[in-house]
Amino acid sequence: MEITLRKNDHVYLVDGKEYPSVTTILRDTGFISTAFYTDEGRQIGEAVHAACEYLDRGISFAVSHLDPRVSGRVRAYEKFRKDTGFKPILIEEMVFNKDHLYCGTLDRTGIMNGREVLIDLKSGTAPTWAGCQLWAYAMCLGGSLFIKDQYVLQLKATGKYVLTKFGELEDRMAWLSAVSVFYWKRNHNIGGPS
């Protein structure tokens, strides 16, 4: 099975067939409002993700040469790794759920305090819908053996971080409902193309 991402329109393909992303499903079912999203915020988020990926893959670079809006967040990630002993396993991994027909890119799985965890990195706040997002990724990993320790790691420009635990079963139920509503709307041509 080959998963690819068309970057120009953010569409996932599995063996050449299109599938919706986790973000698309959450947006199209009203969980995520993009009203406050900015190009600057997106660019900062992408730069933070890329720099943190370099760190986790052992690629050397000078954090001090990064844009100050990025460098503080990267230092926060370094502090998180040092404080918790986090060891990544999957890094920016594209995943597919064949039972519910969606794709996404999870940020990290790894070992923290002796337990397998799933972590989503955020340059902004830890929104309520992140619990649904985390379950979506967890459900792509190993059938019914989902990772139950799920966190949002908020990386602040000040060099500090906030680790928020998610993983409530109601978030899983809400995610599955969102997938059902998304496909129901698509199958009945409600709300336009995704």
C-alpha positions in Angstrom: 0.0 0.0 0.0 1.4 3.4 -1.0 0.2 6.6 0.6 1.0 9.9 -1.1 0.0 13.5 -0.5 -0.7 16.0 -3.3 0.6 19.1 -1.6 -1.1 21.6 -3.9 -4.6 20.6 -2.8 -3.8 18.5 0.3 -5.4 15.4 -1.1 -4.2 12.0 0.1 -4.0 9.1 -2.4 -3.8 5.4 -1.4 -2.6 3.3 -4.3 -3.8 6.2 -6.6 -7.3 6.5 -5.1 -8.3 9.7 -3.3 -9.3 9.7 0.4 -10.3 12.6 2.7 -7.9 13.8 5.3 -8.6 13.9 9.0 -8.5 17.7 8.9 -10.9 17.8 5.9 -13.4 15.7 7.7 -13.2 17.8 10.9 -13.5 21.0 8.9 -16.3 19.9 6.7 -18.4 18.6 9.6 -18.0 21.8 11.6 -15.4 20.7 14.2 -12.7 23.1 13.0 -13.4 26.7 12.1 -10.7 28.2 9.8 -12.0 31.7 10.3 -9.0 32.6 12.5 -6.3 30.8 10.5 -3.7 32.9 8.8 -1.0 32.3 6.2 1.6 33.5 8.8 0.3 31.0 11.4 0.4 28.2 8.8 4.0 29.1 7.8 5.1 29.2 11.4 3.5 25.8 12.1 5.1 24.2 9.0 8.5 25.6 10.0 8.2 24.4 13.6 7.2 20.9 12.4 10.1 20.7 10.0 12.6 21.8 12.6 11.3 19.4 15.2 11.4 16.6 12.6 15.1 17.5 12.0 15.7 17.2 15.7 14.0 13.8 16.0 15.9 12.5 13.0 19.2 13.7 14.3 19.8 16.3 11.6 22.0 19.0 13.0 21.1 22.7 12.5 21.5 25.9 14.4 18.3 26.7 16.2 19.6 30.3 16.8 19.5 30.9 13.0 15.7 30.2 12.8 13.1 33.0 12.7 12.4 34.1 16.3 8.7 33.1 15.9 10.0 29.5 15.3 13.1 29.2 17.4 11.3 29.6 20.7 8.9 26.8 19.8 11.8 24.6 18.7 13.5 25.2 22.1 10.3 24.3 23.8 10.3 21.0 21.9 13.9 20.4 23.0 12.9 21.1 26.6 10.0 18.7 26.3 12.2 15.9 25.0 14.8 16.5 27.8 12.1 16.8 30.6 10.2 13.6 29.6 12.9 11.5 27.9 10.6 11.2 24.9 11.9 8.9 22.2 10.1 9.1 18.9 9.1 6.0 16.9 7.0 7.4 14.1 7.7 10.9 12.9 5.4 12.8 10.5 3.9 9.5 9.4 1.2 9.3 6.7 -1.5 6.8 7.8 -4.6 5.3 6.4 -7.7 3.8 8.0 -9.1 1.1 5.7 -12.2 0.5 7.8 -13.4 4.2 7.8 -11.6 5.4 4.6 -9.6 8.4 5.6 -5.9 9.4 5.7 -3.8 11.8 7.7 -0.3 12.6 8.9 0.3 11.9 12.5 3.0 14.0 14.2 4.6 11.6 16.6 4.4 8.3 18.3 7.0 7.3 20.8 7.9 6.2 24.3 7.4 8.6 27.2 7.7 7.6 30.8 7.9 3.9 29.7 4.6 4.1 27.8 3.7 4.3 24.1 2.2 7.7 23.3 0.7 9.6 20.4 1.5 13.3 20.3 0.2 16.1 18.1 2.4 19.2 18.0 0.6 22.6 18.0 2.1 26.0 17.6 -1.1 27.5 18.9 -3.6 26.3 21.5 -4.8 22.8 22.2 -8.3 23.0 20.7 -11.1 20.7 22.0 -11.4 19.0 18.6 -7.7 17.8 19.0 -9.1 14.8 20.9 -11.0 13.7 17.8 -7.9 14.3 15.7 -5.8 12.1 18.0 -8.3 9.3 18.0 -8.4 9.4 14.2 -4.7 8.8 14.0 -4.7 6.2 16.8 -7.3 4.3 14.9 -5.0 4.0 12.0 -2.4 2.2 14.2 -3.1 -1.5 14.8 -6.8 -2.2 14.6 -8.4 -2.4 18.1 -5.1 -1.9 19.9 -5.3 1.9 19.9 -2.7 4.1 21.7 -4.6 5.3 24.7 -2.0 7.9 25.9 -2.7 10.7 23.6 -1.4 14.3 24.0 -1.3 17.7 22.4 2.1 19.3 22.9 1.6 23.1 22.7 4.9 24.7 21.8 5.1 28.4 22.8 7.3 31.1 21.3 8.6 31.8 24.8 10.4 28.4 24.9 7.9 26.8 27.2 5.5 24.0 26.4 2.2 22.7 27.7 1.4 19.0 27.5 -2.4 18.3 27.5 -3.7 14.7 27.8 -6.5 13.6 25.6 -7.9 10.1 24.7 -11.4 10.3 26.1 -13.8 7.7 24.6 -16.3 10.5 23.9 -13.7 12.0 21.5 -13.4 8.6 19.7 -17.2 8.5 19.4 -17.3 12.1 18.1 -14.7 11.3 15.5 -16.6 8.2 14.3 -19.7 10.4 14.1 -17.8 13.0 12.1 -16.6 10.4 9.6 -20.2 9.1 9.2 -21.6 12.6 8.7 -18.9 13.5 6.2 -19.6 10.5 4.0 -23.4 10.9 4.4 -23.1 14.6 3.2 -20.8 13.5 0.4 -23.1 10.7 -0.7 -26.1 13.1 -0.8 -24.2 16.0 -2.4 -24.7 18.2 0.6 -22.2 21.0 1.3 -20.4 20.8 -2.0 -17.2 19.0 -2.8 -14.7 18.4 0.0 
